[in-house]
Structure formats: C-alpha cells, structure tokens
Amino acid sequence: MTEQKWIKIKDKLPEQQRVCLVSIMHQSSQENYKHVLDREVALAVYIPPYQTNGAFIFLTHSNSKDMDNVIFNNGQVVESDGSISSKITAWMPLPEPDTDE
C-alpha cells in the first residue's frame, strides 16, 4: 500500500476532476479570536478551472453542517466584507482500497 501525502494547493492541483480529501483552515468568527485557526479534513470534489470560467472549485462534503456542500472558489470562502473565513491548504487523493485478504 502506497503512503498518501498531503499536497499543498499552492504547489499542485489535481490534473482532472476528482474526489479527494482536503485540509481546511478556518479563521475564527469571534472578534476576540481572529488569530485562532481551526483545521478540518473533509471529502471534496475538485472541479478544474477550464470547467468553471477560470476559477478552480472544491465542493466539500462533510459531517460538519458548516462545511457540507460548501463551494471553495480558488480554494477559499470569501465573506461579504472581503475577509477569508476558510481556505483549503492541501489535498490528497483518496487511498486505494486494500485488496489484501
């Protein structure tokens, strides 16, 4: 079994549309905790830029209701005030099923 490693989105994106795991960094929404960051791992569908008018999209699927069916445009969620509330920092392919019996 090949060990999977996280790939930073600034270094490389998937070459085609695919389901993958993503590492999401959240900025705290509480005013007193703007420097606090939370991380989460979610399942996502990557959609390449040529299919979305020049932006790459990750659509996340998560048990967390805050991250279920969230669209990350160019890897981030931008709030109405222009601040970034969440961003995807890395991705990895889904592991291959273990075929050993």
SULNORHU-V479874 format. One line per field, one symbol per residue. phi: phi as a letter, one per 20 degrees, with the letter a starting at -180 (. if undefined). burial: + if it has 9 or more other C-alpha atoms within 8 Angstrom, else -. Layout:
# SULNORHU-V479874
phi->???
burial->???
This chain:
# SULNORHU-V479874
phi->.efecfdfffeadgebfaebecddddefeegfcfeedddbdcebdecfgfeclndecddecbffffdemeedelnbddffenfeebbedbbbffffffdfc
burial->------+++-------+-++++++++++-----+--+----++++++++--+--++++++++----++-++++-++++-----+++++++++---------
